[in-house]
């Protein structure tokens, strides 16, 4: 075959896209931008959660809210990959207590029950629902730090007198940590608080002002 026919054949192959550019290593560049490991031929790290950070840079490649430099939330998750799960700057209140695997946020502002409940909801939390001895220690710790003698809890019997419900809709069981003689509905007391002076639950008028502790719902 003449050299002119060989040249024509090469030009035809290039125009059909069957010949790629050959680099110095002798490998063919097909125009695919996928990062390939030249030793194994395997594709490079993927970005499974599409947050802009490949798996080898992301501390959780299955959650798009978690990546280096992400905005922190008021929860128990290290969103920005700095090794700190709870950061005060991410929470509206600065008394943070972590116990029994749950985050509690104590607020030093004085508030009535409704305002306290709303503040917790705004933070993606709810007023504290103490159901274990460990959680009572959280209230004791909060009182020690803030000197708030009255601490709002997440229960009320507004809908039906004497039928106490937690803010998550569950029923306040018999017994609990009610102080002796409580609840007594003195002058229409329909909201639950922790009386730090006496060390137990009491029903209090909902318009009374006190401190409050928010709780991050389990599983959130």
Biotite code that builds the C-alpha atoms (Angstrom):
import biotite.structure as struc

atoms = struc.array([
    struc.Atom([0.000, 0.000, 0.000], chain_id="A", res_id=1, res_name="UNK", atom_name="CA", element="C"),
    struc.Atom([1.323, 3.405, -0.875], chain_id="A", res_id=2, res_name="UNK", atom_name="CA", element="C"),
    struc.Atom([2.035, 5.944, 1.857], chain_id="A", res_id=3, res_name="UNK", atom_name="CA", element="C"),
    struc.Atom([-0.807, 8.072, 0.518], chain_id="A", res_id=4, res_name="UNK", atom_name="CA", element="C"),
    struc.Atom([-3.306, 5.273, 1.099], chain_id="A", res_id=5, res_name="UNK", atom_name="CA", element="C"),
    struc.Atom([-1.938, 4.723, 4.659], chain_id="A", res_id=6, res_name="UNK", atom_name="CA", element="C"),
    struc.Atom([-2.324, 8.436, 5.426], chain_id="A", res_id=7, res_name="UNK", atom_name="CA", element="C"),
    struc.Atom([-5.860, 8.435, 4.051], chain_id="A", res_id=8, res_name="UNK", atom_name="CA", element="C"),
    struc.Atom([-6.773, 5.452, 6.244], chain_id="A", res_id=9, res_name="UNK", atom_name="CA", element="C"),
    struc.Atom([-5.429, 7.181, 9.378], chain_id="A", res_id=10, res_name="UNK", atom_name="CA", element="C"),
    struc.Atom([-7.305, 10.374, 8.620], chain_id="A", res_id=11, res_name="UNK", atom_name="CA", element="C"),
    struc.Atom([-10.501, 8.391, 8.129], chain_id="A", res_id=12, res_name="UNK", atom_name="CA", element="C"),
    struc.Atom([-10.048, 6.621, 11.474], chain_id="A", res_id=13, res_name="UNK", atom_name="CA", element="C"),
    struc.Atom([-9.464, 9.907, 13.337], chain_id="A", res_id=14, res_name="UNK", atom_name="CA", element="C"),
    struc.Atom([-12.583, 11.467, 11.861], chain_id="A", res_id=15, res_name="UNK", atom_name="CA", element="C"),
    struc.Atom([-14.616, 8.446, 13.035], chain_id="A", res_id=16, res_name="UNK", atom_name="CA", element="C"),
    struc.Atom([-13.315, 8.872, 16.630], chain_id="A", res_id=17, res_name="UNK", atom_name="CA", element="C"),
    struc.Atom([-11.638, 5.475, 16.737], chain_id="A", res_id=18, res_name="UNK", atom_name="CA", element="C"),
    struc.Atom([-8.195, 6.862, 17.398], chain_id="A", res_id=19, res_name="UNK", atom_name="CA", element="C"),
    struc.Atom([-7.489, 8.777, 20.599], chain_id="A", res_id=20, res_name="UNK", atom_name="CA", element="C"),
    struc.Atom([-4.603, 10.967, 21.632], chain_id="A", res_id=21, res_name="UNK", atom_name="CA", element="C"),
    struc.Atom([-1.707, 8.994, 23.020], chain_id="A", res_id=22, res_name="UNK", atom_name="CA", element="C"),
    struc.Atom([0.167, 10.468, 26.014], chain_id="A", res_id=23, res_name="UNK", atom_name="CA", element="C"),
    struc.Atom([3.811, 9.914, 27.027], chain_id="A", res_id=24, res_name="UNK", atom_name="CA", element="C"),
    struc.Atom([2.918, 6.754, 28.981], chain_id="A", res_id=25, res_name="UNK", atom_name="CA", element="C"),
    struc.Atom([1.492, 5.105, 25.912], chain_id="A", res_id=26, res_name="UNK", atom_name="CA", element="C"),
    struc.Atom([-2.090, 5.120, 27.316], chain_id="A", res_id=27, res_name="UNK", atom_name="CA", element="C"),
    struc.Atom([-4.944, 6.353, 25.168], chain_id="A", res_id=28, res_name="UNK", atom_name="CA", element="C"),
    struc.Atom([-6.924, 9.500, 26.215], chain_id="A", res_id=29, res_name="UNK", atom_name="CA", element="C"),
    struc.Atom([-10.525, 8.820, 25.280], chain_id="A", res_id=30, res_name="UNK", atom_name="CA", element="C"),
    struc.Atom([-11.839, 12.183, 26.486], chain_id="A", res_id=31, res_name="UNK", atom_name="CA", element="C"),
    struc.Atom([-13.453, 10.674, 29.634], chain_id="A", res_id=32, res_name="UNK", atom_name="CA", element="C"),
    struc.Atom([-12.771, 12.938, 32.648], chain_id="A", res_id=33, res_name="UNK", atom_name="CA", element="C"),
    struc.Atom([-13.292, 10.158, 35.215], chain_id="A", res_id=34, res_name="UNK", atom_name="CA", element="C"),
    struc.Atom([-10.354, 10.012, 37.625], chain_id="A", res_id=35, res_name="UNK", atom_name="CA", element="C"),
    struc.Atom([-8.861, 6.557, 37.113], chain_id="A", res_id=36, res_name="UNK", atom_name="CA", element="C"),
    struc.Atom([-6.178, 4.956, 39.247], chain_id="A", res_id=37, res_name="UNK", atom_name="CA", element="C"),
    struc.Atom([-3.461, 4.096, 36.708], chain_id="A", res_id=38, res_name="UNK", atom_name="CA", element="C"),
    struc.Atom([-2.200, 1.274, 38.947], chain_id="A", res_id=39, res_name="UNK", atom_name="CA", element="C"),
    struc.Atom([-5.487, -0.594, 39.395], chain_id="A", res_id=40, res_name="UNK", atom_name="CA", element="C"),
    struc.Atom([-7.719, 0.901, 36.732], chain_id="A", res_id=41, res_name="UNK", atom_name="CA", element="C"),
    struc.Atom([-10.364, 1.649, 39.376], chain_id="A", res_id=42, res_name="UNK", atom_name="CA", element="C"),
    struc.Atom([-12.354, 4.912, 39.295], chain_id="A", res_id=43, res_name="UNK", atom_name="CA", element="C"),
    struc.Atom([-11.350, 7.552, 41.875], chain_id="A", res_id=44, res_name="UNK", atom_name="CA", element="C"),
    struc.Atom([-13.381, 8.363, 45.020], chain_id="A", res_id=45, res_name="UNK", atom_name="CA", element="C"),
    struc.Atom([-17.038, 9.050, 44.330], chain_id="A", res_id=46, res_name="UNK", atom_name="CA", element="C"),
    struc.Atom([-19.244, 11.709, 45.916], chain_id="A", res_id=47, res_name="UNK", atom_name="CA", element="C"),
    struc.Atom([-22.181, 9.502, 46.912], chain_id="A", res_id=48, res_name="UNK", atom_name="CA", element="C"),
    struc.Atom([-24.164, 12.250, 48.657], chain_id="A", res_id=49, res_name="UNK", atom_name="CA", element="C"),
    struc.Atom([-23.443, 14.881, 45.980], chain_id="A", res_id=50, res_name="UNK", atom_name="CA", element="C"),
    struc.Atom([-22.298, 17.508, 48.482], chain_id="A", res_id=51, res_name="UNK", atom_name="CA", element="C"),
    struc.Atom([-19.227, 18.451, 46.446], chain_id="A", res_id=52, res_name="UNK", atom_name="CA", element="C"),
    struc.Atom([-16.739, 16.469, 48.544], chain_id="A", res_id=53, res_name="UNK", atom_name="CA", element="C"),
    struc.Atom([-15.461, 13.043, 47.412], chain_id="A", res_id=54, res_name="UNK", atom_name="CA", element="C"),
    struc.Atom([-15.495, 10.151, 49.839], chain_id="A", res_id=55, res_name="UNK", atom_name="CA", element="C"),
    struc.Atom([-11.831, 10.531, 50.771], chain_id="A", res_id=56, res_name="UNK", atom_name="CA", element="C"),
    struc.Atom([-12.418, 14.141, 51.914], chain_id="A", res_id=57, res_name="UNK", atom_name="CA", element="C"),
    struc.Atom([-15.924, 13.827, 53.382], chain_id="A", res_id=58, res_name="UNK", atom_name="CA", element="C"),
    struc.Atom([-16.350, 12.508, 56.931], chain_id="A", res_id=59, res_name="UNK", atom_name="CA", element="C"),
    struc.Atom([-19.747, 11.032, 55.974], chain_id="A", res_id=60, res_name="UNK", atom_name="CA", element="C"),
    struc.Atom([-20.328, 10.503, 52.270], chain_id="A", res_id=61, res_name="UNK", atom_name="CA", element="C"),
    struc.Atom([-23.898, 9.296, 52.877], chain_id="A", res_id=62, res_name="UNK", atom_name="CA", element="C"),
    struc.Atom([-25.234, 12.558, 54.323], chain_id="A", res_id=63, res_name="UNK", atom_name="CA", element="C"),
    struc.Atom([-25.247, 15.773, 52.238], chain_id="A", res_id=64, res_name="UNK", atom_name="CA", element="C"),
    struc.Atom([-25.467, 17.926, 55.396], chain_id="A", res_id=65, res_name="UNK", atom_name="CA", element="C"),
    struc.Atom([-22.081, 16.657, 56.591], chain_id="A", res_id=66, res_name="UNK", atom_name="CA", element="C"),
    struc.Atom([-18.906, 17.881, 54.887], chain_id="A", res_id=67, res_name="UNK", atom_name="CA", element="C"),
    struc.Atom([-15.835, 20.015, 55.731], chain_id="A", res_id=68, res_name="UNK", atom_name="CA", element="C"),
    struc.Atom([-16.950, 23.587, 56.442], chain_id="A", res_id=69, res_name="UNK", atom_name="CA", element="C"),
    struc.Atom([-20.690, 22.778, 56.640], chain_id="A", res_id=70, res_name="UNK", atom_name="CA", element="C"),
    struc.Atom([-22.976, 24.887, 58.830], chain_id="A", res_id=71, res_name="UNK", atom_name="CA", element="C"),
    struc.Atom([-23.306, 23.436, 62.323], chain_id="A", res_id=72, res_name="UNK", atom_name="CA", element="C"),
    struc.Atom([-26.738, 22.669, 63.795], chain_id="A", res_id=73, res_name="UNK", atom_name="CA", element="C"),
    struc.Atom([-27.811, 22.458, 67.399], chain_id="A", res_id=74, res_name="UNK", atom_name="CA", element="C"),
    struc.Atom([-27.643, 18.681, 67.567], chain_id="A", res_id=75, res_name="UNK", atom_name="CA", element="C"),
    struc.Atom([-25.273, 15.829, 68.363], chain_id="A", res_id=76, res_name="UNK", atom_name="CA", element="C"),
    struc.Atom([-23.889, 15.567, 64.809], chain_id="A", res_id=77, res_name="UNK", atom_name="CA", element="C"),
    struc.Atom([-20.496, 16.884, 63.702], chain_id="A", res_id=78, res_name="UNK", atom_name="CA", element="C"),
    struc.Atom([-21.674, 18.539, 60.473], chain_id="A", res_id=79, res_name="UNK", atom_name="CA", element="C"),
    struc.Atom([-18.455, 20.419, 59.635], chain_id="A", res_id=80, res_name="UNK", atom_name="CA", element="C"),
    struc.Atom([-16.089, 17.480, 60.264], chain_id="A", res_id=81, res_name="UNK", atom_name="CA", element="C"),
    struc.Atom([-14.019, 19.304, 62.901], chain_id="A", res_id=82, res_name="UNK", atom_name="CA", element="C"),
    struc.Atom([-14.421, 16.598, 65.556], chain_id="A", res_id=83, res_name="UNK", atom_name="CA", element="C"),
    struc.Atom([-16.859, 18.638, 67.706], chain_id="A", res_id=84, res_name="UNK", atom_name="CA", element="C"),
    struc.Atom([-20.441, 17.340, 67.683], chain_id="A", res_id=85, res_name="UNK", atom_name="CA", element="C"),
    struc.Atom([-21.898, 20.073, 69.903], chain_id="A", res_id=86, res_name="UNK", atom_name="CA", element="C"),
    struc.Atom([-20.910, 23.684, 69.292], chain_id="A", res_id=87, res_name="UNK", atom_name="CA", element="C"),
    struc.Atom([-22.438, 26.488, 71.350], chain_id="A", res_id=88, res_name="UNK", atom_name="CA", element="C"),
    struc.Atom([-22.446, 28.957, 68.462], chain_id="A", res_id=89, res_name="UNK", atom_name="CA", element="C"),
    struc.Atom([-24.970, 26.736, 66.665], chain_id="A", res_id=90, res_name="UNK", atom_name="CA", element="C"),
    struc.Atom([-27.497, 26.885, 69.524], chain_id="A", res_id=91, res_name="UNK", atom_name="CA", element="C"),
    struc.Atom([-29.683, 29.832, 70.562], chain_id="A", res_id=92, res_name="UNK", atom_name="CA", element="C"),
    struc.Atom([-29.036, 29.142, 74.261], chain_id="A", res_id=93, res_name="UNK", atom_name="CA", element="C"),
    struc.Atom([-25.592, 28.610, 75.725], chain_id="A", res_id=94, res_name="UNK", atom_name="CA", element="C"),
    struc.Atom([-26.077, 26.159, 78.591], chain_id="A", res_id=95, res_name="UNK", atom_name="CA", element="C"),
    struc.Atom([-25.482, 22.863, 76.800], chain_id="A", res_id=96, res_name="UNK", atom_name="CA", element="C"),
    struc.Atom([-25.618, 19.610, 78.731], chain_id="A", res_id=97, res_name="UNK", atom_name="CA", element="C"),
    struc.Atom([-25.067, 16.222, 77.125], chain_id="A", res_id=98, res_name="UNK", atom_name="CA", element="C"),
    struc.Atom([-26.281, 13.271, 79.164], chain_id="A", res_id=99, res_name="UNK", atom_name="CA", element="C"),
    struc.Atom([-27.812, 9.829, 78.656], chain_id="A", res_id=100, res_name="UNK", atom_name="CA", element="C"),
    struc.Atom([-27.101, 10.148, 74.912], chain_id="A", res_id=101, res_name="UNK", atom_name="CA", element="C"),
    struc.Atom([-29.274, 13.238, 74.524], chain_id="A", res_id=102, res_name="UNK", atom_name="CA", element="C"),
    struc.Atom([-28.548, 16.924, 74.060], chain_id="A", res_id=103, res_name="UNK", atom_name="CA", element="C"),
    struc.Atom([-30.221, 19.353, 76.453], chain_id="A", res_id=104, res_name="UNK", atom_name="CA", element="C"),
    struc.Atom([-30.136, 23.093, 75.909], chain_id="A", res_id=105, res_name="UNK", atom_name="CA", element="C"),
    struc.Atom([-30.679, 25.285, 78.946], chain_id="A", res_id=106, res_name="UNK", atom_name="CA", element="C"),
    struc.Atom([-31.787, 28.860, 78.352], chain_id="A", res_id=107, res_name="UNK", atom_name="CA", element="C"),
    struc.Atom([-31.074, 31.619, 80.838], chain_id="A", res_id=108, res_name="UNK", atom_name="CA", element="C"),
    struc.Atom([-33.819, 33.947, 79.567], chain_id="A", res_id=109, res_name="UNK", atom_name="CA", element="C"),
    struc.Atom([-36.881, 34.283, 81.773], chain_id="A", res_id=110, res_name="UNK", atom_name="CA", element="C"),
    struc.Atom([-39.995, 33.075, 79.959], chain_id="A", res_id=111, res_name="UNK", atom_name="CA", element="C"),
    struc.Atom([-43.531, 31.890, 80.596], chain_id="A", res_id=112, res_name="UNK", atom_name="CA", element="C"),
    struc.Atom([-44.440, 28.332, 79.598], chain_id="A", res_id=113, res_name="UNK", atom_name="CA", element="C"),
    struc.Atom([-45.756, 29.177, 76.119], chain_id="A", res_id=114, res_name="UNK", atom_name="CA", element="C"),
    struc.Atom([-42.738, 31.297, 75.190], chain_id="A", res_id=115, res_name="UNK", atom_name="CA", element="C"),
    struc.Atom([-40.392, 28.619, 76.508], chain_id="A", res_id=116, res_name="UNK", atom_name="CA", element="C"),
    struc.Atom([-42.156, 25.909, 74.495], chain_id="A", res_id=117, res_name="UNK", atom_name="CA", element="C"),
    struc.Atom([-42.010, 28.091, 71.354], chain_id="A", res_id=118, res_name="UNK", atom_name="CA", element="C"),
    struc.Atom([-38.285, 28.793, 71.824], chain_id="A", res_id=119, res_name="UNK", atom_name="CA", element="C"),
    struc.Atom([-37.565, 25.078, 72.012], chain_id="A", res_id=120, res_name="UNK", atom_name="CA", element="C"),
    struc.Atom([-39.630, 24.361, 68.905], chain_id="A", res_id=121, res_name="UNK", atom_name="CA", element="C"),
    struc.Atom([-37.801, 27.093, 66.993], chain_id="A", res_id=122, res_name="UNK", atom_name="CA", element="C"),
    struc.Atom([-34.543, 25.286, 67.804], chain_id="A", res_id=123, res_name="UNK", atom_name="CA", element="C"),
    struc.Atom([-35.922, 21.966, 66.525], chain_id="A", res_id=124, res_name="UNK", atom_name="CA", element="C"),
    struc.Atom([-36.307, 20.691, 70.094], chain_id="A", res_id=125, res_name="UNK", atom_name="CA", element="C"),
    struc.Atom([-39.035, 20.488, 72.737], chain_id="A", res_id=126, res_name="UNK", atom_name="CA", element="C"),
    struc.Atom([-39.355, 21.346, 76.407], chain_id="A", res_id=127, res_name="UNK", atom_name="CA", element="C"),
    struc.Atom([-37.654, 18.740, 78.518], chain_id="A", res_id=128, res_name="UNK", atom_name="CA", element="C"),
    struc.Atom([-39.539, 15.522, 79.269], chain_id="A", res_id=129, res_name="UNK", atom_name="CA", element="C"),
    struc.Atom([-37.731, 14.060, 82.299], chain_id="A", res_id=130, res_name="UNK", atom_name="CA", element="C"),
    struc.Atom([-38.448, 10.348, 82.612], chain_id="A", res_id=131, res_name="UNK", atom_name="CA", element="C"),
    struc.Atom([-35.234, 8.976, 84.148], chain_id="A", res_id=132, res_name="UNK", atom_name="CA", element="C"),
    struc.Atom([-33.088, 9.687, 87.188], chain_id="A", res_id=133, res_name="UNK", atom_name="CA", element="C"),
    struc.Atom([-30.261, 10.748, 84.863], chain_id="A", res_id=134, res_name="UNK", atom_name="CA", element="C"),
    struc.Atom([-32.439, 13.505, 83.457], chain_id="A", res_id=135, res_name="UNK", atom_name="CA", element="C"),
    struc.Atom([-33.167, 14.859, 86.917], chain_id="A", res_id=136, res_name="UNK", atom_name="CA", element="C"),
    struc.Atom([-29.408, 15.354, 87.233], chain_id="A", res_id=137, res_name="UNK", atom_name="CA", element="C"),
    struc.Atom([-29.588, 17.541, 84.108], chain_id="A", res_id=138, res_name="UNK", atom_name="CA", element="C"),
    struc.Atom([-32.090, 19.794, 85.898], chain_id="A", res_id=139, res_name="UNK", atom_name="CA", element="C"),
    struc.Atom([-29.897, 19.923, 88.992], chain_id="A", res_id=140, res_name="UNK", atom_name="CA", element="C"),
    struc.Atom([-26.898, 20.848, 86.821], chain_id="A", res_id=141, res_name="UNK", atom_name="CA", element="C"),
    struc.Atom([-28.890, 23.553, 85.020], chain_id="A", res_id=142, res_name="UNK", atom_name="CA", element="C"),
    struc.Atom([-30.038, 25.043, 88.337], chain_id="A", res_id=143, res_name="UNK", atom_name="CA", element="C"),
    struc.Atom([-26.472, 24.985, 89.646], chain_id="A", res_id=144, res_name="UNK", atom_name="CA", element="C"),
    struc.Atom([-25.280, 26.959, 86.620], chain_id="A", res_id=145, res_name="UNK", atom_name="CA", element="C"),
    struc.Atom([-28.155, 29.433, 86.323], chain_id="A", res_id=146, res_name="UNK", atom_name="CA", element="C"),
    struc.Atom([-29.710, 29.680, 89.809], chain_id="A", res_id=147, res_name="UNK", atom_name="CA", element="C"),
    struc.Atom([-33.186, 29.460, 88.257], chain_id="A", res_id=148, res_name="UNK", atom_name="CA", element="C"),
    struc.Atom([-35.468, 28.156, 91.032], chain_id="A", res_id=149, res_name="UNK", atom_name="CA", element="C"),
    struc.Atom([-38.292, 27.361, 88.608], chain_id="A", res_id=150, res_name="UNK", atom_name="CA", element="C"),
    struc.Atom([-37.570, 25.364, 85.432], chain_id="A", res_id=151, res_name="UNK", atom_name="CA", element="C"),
    struc.Atom([-40.324, 24.734, 82.886], chain_id="A", res_id=152, res_name="UNK", atom_name="CA", element="C"),
    struc.Atom([-40.960, 21.140, 81.806], chain_id="A", res_id=153, res_name="UNK", atom_name="CA", element="C"),
    struc.Atom([-42.852, 19.869, 78.772], chain_id="A", res_id=154, res_name="UNK", atom_name="CA", element="C"),
    struc.Atom([-46.249, 18.949, 80.195], chain_id="A", res_id=155, res_name="UNK", atom_name="CA", element="C"),
    struc.Atom([-49.647, 20.579, 80.667], chain_id="A", res_id=156, res_name="UNK", atom_name="CA", element="C"),
    struc.Atom([-53.217, 19.639, 81.606], chain_id="A", res_id=157, res_name="UNK", atom_name="CA", element="C"),
    struc.Atom([-54.844, 22.569, 79.810], chain_id="A", res_id=158, res_name="UNK", atom_name="CA", element="C"),
    struc.Atom([-57.000, 20.385, 77.571], chain_id="A", res_id=159, res_name="UNK", atom_name="CA", element="C"),
    struc.Atom([-58.472, 18.394, 80.441], chain_id="A", res_id=160, res_name="UNK", atom_name="CA", element="C"),
    struc.Atom([-57.929, 19.206, 84.082], chain_id="A", res_id=161, res_name="UNK", atom_name="CA", element="C"),
    struc.Atom([-55.950, 16.504, 85.826], chain_id="A", res_id=162, res_name="UNK", atom_name="CA", element="C"),
    struc.Atom([-55.013, 14.723, 82.574], chain_id="A", res_id=163, res_name="UNK", atom_name="CA", element="C"),
    struc.Atom([-51.351, 15.636, 82.126], chain_id="A", res_id=164, res_name="UNK", atom_name="CA", element="C"),
    struc.Atom([-49.793, 15.211, 78.691], chain_id="A", res_id=165, res_name="UNK", atom_name="CA", element="C"),
    struc.Atom([-46.202, 15.657, 77.599], chain_id="A", res_id=166, res_name="UNK", atom_name="CA", element="C"),
    struc.Atom([-45.607, 17.949, 74.626], chain_id="A", res_id=167, res_name="UNK", atom_name="CA", element="C"),
    struc.Atom([-44.925, 14.904, 72.416], chain_id="A", res_id=168, res_name="UNK", atom_name="CA", element="C"),
    struc.Atom([-48.512, 13.777, 73.026], chain_id="A", res_id=169, res_name="UNK", atom_name="CA", element="C"),
    struc.Atom([-47.725, 10.953, 75.468], chain_id="A", res_id=170, res_name="UNK", atom_name="CA", element="C"),
    struc.Atom([-49.410, 10.686, 78.854], chain_id="A", res_id=171, res_name="UNK", atom_name="CA", element="C"),
    struc.Atom([-47.627, 11.605, 82.062], chain_id="A", res_id=172, res_name="UNK", atom_name="CA", element="C"),
    struc.Atom([-47.747, 8.350, 83.979], chain_id="A", res_id=173, res_name="UNK", atom_name="CA", element="C"),
    struc.Atom([-48.811, 7.841, 87.565], chain_id="A", res_id=174, res_name="UNK", atom_name="CA", element="C"),
    struc.Atom([-46.268, 8.700, 90.204], chain_id="A", res_id=175, res_name="UNK", atom_name="CA", element="C"),
    struc.Atom([-43.489, 10.551, 88.445], chain_id="A", res_id=176, res_name="UNK", atom_name="CA", element="C"),
    struc.Atom([-41.550, 13.091, 90.461], chain_id="A", res_id=177, res_name="UNK", atom_name="CA", element="C"),
    struc.Atom([-44.459, 15.178, 91.758], chain_id="A", res_id=178, res_name="UNK", atom_name="CA", element="C"),
    struc.Atom([-43.800, 16.892, 95.046], chain_id="A", res_id=179, res_name="UNK", atom_name="CA", element="C"),
    struc.Atom([-46.064, 16.053, 97.946], chain_id="A", res_id=180, res_name="UNK", atom_name="CA", element="C"),
    struc.Atom([-49.419, 17.779, 97.479], chain_id="A", res_id=181, res_name="UNK", atom_name="CA", element="C"),
    struc.Atom([-48.757, 18.408, 93.779], chain_id="A", res_id=182, res_name="UNK", atom_name="CA", element="C"),
    struc.Atom([-50.397, 18.878, 91.381], chain_id="A", res_id=183, res_name="UNK", atom_name="CA", element="C"),
    struc.Atom([-53.035, 20.857, 93.230], chain_id="A", res_id=184, res_name="UNK", atom_name="CA", element="C"),
    struc.Atom([-54.380, 23.233, 90.534], chain_id="A", res_id=185, res_name="UNK", atom_name="CA", element="C"),
    struc.Atom([-54.010, 26.175, 92.898], chain_id="A", res_id=186, res_name="UNK", atom_name="CA", element="C"),
    struc.Atom([-55.585, 29.153, 91.129], chain_id="A", res_id=187, res_name="UNK", atom_name="CA", element="C"),
    struc.Atom([-55.709, 27.314, 87.802], chain_id="A", res_id=188, res_name="UNK", atom_name="CA", element="C"),
    struc.Atom([-52.169, 25.983, 87.573], chain_id="A", res_id=189, res_name="UNK", atom_name="CA", element="C"),
    struc.Atom([-51.960, 24.081, 84.293], chain_id="A", res_id=190, res_name="UNK", atom_name="CA", element="C"),
    struc.Atom([-48.245, 23.859, 83.389], chain_id="A", res_id=191, res_name="UNK", atom_name="CA", element="C"),
    struc.Atom([-45.524, 21.633, 84.821], chain_id="A", res_id=192, res_name="UNK", atom_name="CA", element="C"),
    struc.Atom([-42.275, 22.962, 86.236], chain_id="A", res_id=193, res_name="UNK", atom_name="CA", element="C"),
    struc.Atom([-39.345, 21.597, 88.184], chain_id="A", res_id=194, res_name="UNK", atom_name="CA", element="C"),
    struc.Atom([-39.152, 23.287, 91.585], chain_id="A", res_id=195, res_name="UNK", atom_name="CA", element="C"),
    struc.Atom([-35.390, 23.343, 92.147], chain_id="A", res_id=196, res_name="UNK", atom_name="CA", element="C"),
    struc.Atom([-35.815, 24.550, 95.729], chain_id="A", res_id=197, res_name="UNK", atom_name="CA", element="C"),
    struc.Atom([-37.821, 21.501, 96.751], chain_id="A", res_id=198, res_name="UNK", atom_name="CA", element="C"),
    struc.Atom([-36.409, 19.101, 94.144], chain_id="A", res_id=199, res_name="UNK", atom_name="CA", element="C"),
    struc.Atom([-39.475, 17.870, 92.261], chain_id="A", res_id=200, res_name="UNK", atom_name="CA", element="C"),
    struc.Atom([-42.369, 18.580, 89.890], chain_id="A", res_id=201, res_name="UNK", atom_name="CA", element="C"),
    struc.Atom([-45.124, 21.067, 90.596], chain_id="A", res_id=202, res_name="UNK", atom_name="CA", element="C"),
    struc.Atom([-48.033, 22.522, 88.658], chain_id="A", res_id=203, res_name="UNK", atom_name="CA", element="C"),
    struc.Atom([-47.600, 26.261, 88.151], chain_id="A", res_id=204, res_name="UNK", atom_name="CA", element="C"),
    struc.Atom([-49.574, 29.026, 86.472], chain_id="A", res_id=205, res_name="UNK", atom_name="CA", element="C"),
    struc.Atom([-48.510, 29.062, 82.814], chain_id="A", res_id=206, res_name="UNK", atom_name="CA", element="C"),
    struc.Atom([-47.937, 32.842, 82.832], chain_id="A", res_id=207, res_name="UNK", atom_name="CA", element="C"),
    struc.Atom([-45.313, 32.575, 85.580], chain_id="A", res_id=208, res_name="UNK", atom_name="CA", element="C"),
    struc.Atom([-41.785, 33.244, 84.359], chain_id="A", res_id=209, res_name="UNK", atom_name="CA", element="C"),
    struc.Atom([-38.917, 30.832, 84.885], chain_id="A", res_id=210, res_name="UNK", atom_name="CA", element="C"),
    struc.Atom([-35.937, 29.219, 83.230], chain_id="A", res_id=211, res_name="UNK", atom_name="CA", element="C"),
    struc.Atom([-36.302, 26.290, 80.849], chain_id="A", res_id=212, res_name="UNK", atom_name="CA", element="C"),
    struc.Atom([-34.464, 23.357, 79.337], chain_id="A", res_id=213, res_name="UNK", atom_name="CA", element="C"),
    struc.Atom([-35.026, 22.098, 75.783], chain_id="A", res_id=214, res_name="UNK", atom_name="CA", element="C"),
    struc.Atom([-34.432, 18.515, 74.734], chain_id="A", res_id=215, res_name="UNK", atom_name="CA", element="C"),
    struc.Atom([-33.436, 17.199, 71.320], chain_id="A", res_id=216, res_name="UNK", atom_name="CA", element="C"),
    struc.Atom([-35.992, 14.510, 70.383], chain_id="A", res_id=217, res_name="UNK", atom_name="CA", element="C"),
    struc.Atom([-34.573, 10.990, 70.395], chain_id="A", res_id=218, res_name="UNK", atom_name="CA", element="C"),
    struc.Atom([-33.523, 9.889, 66.915], chain_id="A", res_id=219, res_name="UNK", atom_name="CA", element="C"),
    struc.Atom([-33.367, 13.411, 65.472], chain_id="A", res_id=220, res_name="UNK", atom_name="CA", element="C"),
])
